[in-house]
Amino acid sequence: MCLAVPGRILDKRADAIATWLARVDFDGVIKEVSLAFVPEAEVGDHVLIHAGFAIAVLSAEEAAATLAEFAALAAGAR
């Protein structure tokens, strides 16, 4: 099973081989991810991350709904 998690782009930069990288905020946890699959993503956008790669740009509503589902699943697992 694969899992992708939404996060919000804090900043964006090109690396040495002209691939976009971004620092992404996952509710206070900051990670660097590749934007190679979604180079159109901009600072402030929500993106879906899988294995260190942004694979889709989400609306703020989609990101919030996904995070709410994760919270509900976690609450039910206790």
C-alpha atoms as one frame of an Amber mdcrd trajectory, in Angstrom:
protein
   0.000   0.000   0.000   1.261   3.465  -0.854   0.608   6.586   1.147   0.835
  10.186  -0.031   0.609  13.079   2.422  -0.351  16.696   1.716   1.920  19.565
   2.687   2.303  23.289   1.922   5.251  24.670  -0.062   7.315  27.162   1.938
   9.925  27.937  -0.711  11.092  26.695  -4.097  14.488  26.581  -5.809  16.252
  24.907  -8.718  19.009  22.412  -7.912  22.248  21.825  -9.844  20.512  19.794
 -12.570  17.641  22.284 -13.034  15.068  20.247 -11.116  12.779  22.145  -8.783
  13.092  21.423  -5.064  10.914  22.785  -2.276  10.772  22.935   1.479   7.327
  21.649   2.434   5.529  22.058   5.756   3.725  18.976   7.049   1.953  20.541
  10.053   5.208  21.795  11.557   7.550  19.152  10.164   9.634  20.636   7.343
  11.070  18.380   4.632  12.773  18.989   1.305  10.999  17.352  -1.625  11.337
  17.212  -5.394   8.903  19.110  -7.605  10.099  17.301 -10.748   6.590  15.947
 -11.449   4.778  19.227 -10.679   7.133  22.060 -11.679   4.129  24.393 -11.907
   3.647  24.254  -8.113   4.348  27.574  -6.392   5.079  28.807  -2.879   1.908
  28.543  -0.803   0.442  25.699  -2.872  -0.542  22.434  -1.243   1.037  19.374
  -2.818   0.618  15.640  -2.354   3.961  14.007  -1.443   4.926  10.370  -1.969
   8.451   9.046  -1.366   9.998  12.523  -1.439   8.272  13.641  -4.651   5.327
  15.983  -5.073   2.936  14.086  -7.323  -0.025  16.497  -7.485  -1.045  20.036
  -6.630  -4.084  20.177  -4.316  -6.486  22.924  -3.377  -6.420  24.011   0.259
  -9.814  22.314   0.670  -8.553  18.996  -0.730  -5.504  19.109   1.556  -7.652
  19.868   4.628 -10.105  17.081   3.786  -7.277  14.558   3.357  -5.681  15.566
   6.668  -9.086  15.314   8.394  -9.467  11.763   7.058  -6.011  10.851   8.395
  -6.968  12.282  11.813 -10.214  10.314  11.835  -8.379   7.112  10.935  -5.818
   7.722  13.674  -8.564   8.365  16.230 -10.338   5.144  15.296  -7.139   3.111
  15.533  -6.678   3.770  19.240
